[in-house]
């Protein structure tokens, strides 16, 4: 099925121009060209590839700001491509697939994707998701998290550039996270989620709150993307650091 996009010649939405470079990996030539032209009308520069292995090569060469890919790809499928890219890059990844089964969505997110869109989708939805991911990749954590406070500082009124929770250290200006002195490789989404927790230690954040703040999504009843990213974040910072409050959400332990 071809995604629903505005007809050729349609003007971009006001204020939609951007210099972001995207890589679209889609094996269906009609869909690939349709999506490419639609995104170009919104001001994006779009590189394309028709299979997973070519997509990996183009990704290394073009170093795009965001990777948009299908799951069903020849040579190397979307899940495999996602995993390969995550071995060396934290670039935002958005999966756009006609396969909307829970297992497919979970597999995509567990492979390292930041978001998942089911085809066919309206251009406004796809562009909104892309912009949201790009904002997450370039956001100012200091402005978003508010005045940083050292969690175990003797003077809680003193502003610090470093947040400390046990063996976890967060440099809010350098956007670096260390555990036991060792640097952690967090994706932009994982970092933004961690800063949301760190900005309110001990406070329960509901899943719909995290969807709104981290993904810029209105709550639509599906919170799997939140749960999967919490799992990924726990695996990196320590499972005991983020506590599940059943029926409500999650909180960062002080």
Secondary structure as UniProt FT lines:
FT   TURN            8..9
FT   TURN            14..15
FT   STRAND          21..25
FT   HELIX           29..41
FT   TURN            42..43
FT   STRAND          45..49
FT   HELIX           52..62
FT   STRAND          66..69
FT   HELIX           78..86
FT   TURN            87..88
FT   STRAND          92..97
FT   HELIX           102..110
FT   TURN            111..112
FT   STRAND          115..118
FT   HELIX           123..138
FT   HELIX           141..145
FT   TURN            151..152
FT   TURN            156..157
FT   STRAND          162..165
FT   TURN            166..167
FT   STRAND          168..171
FT   TURN            172..175
FT   STRAND          176..179
FT   TURN            180..181
FT   STRAND          182..184
FT   HELIX           188..199
FT   TURN            200..202
FT   STRAND          205..206
FT   HELIX           207..215
FT   HELIX           224..237
FT   HELIX           239..241
FT   STRAND          242..245
FT   TURN            246..248
FT   STRAND          249..252
//
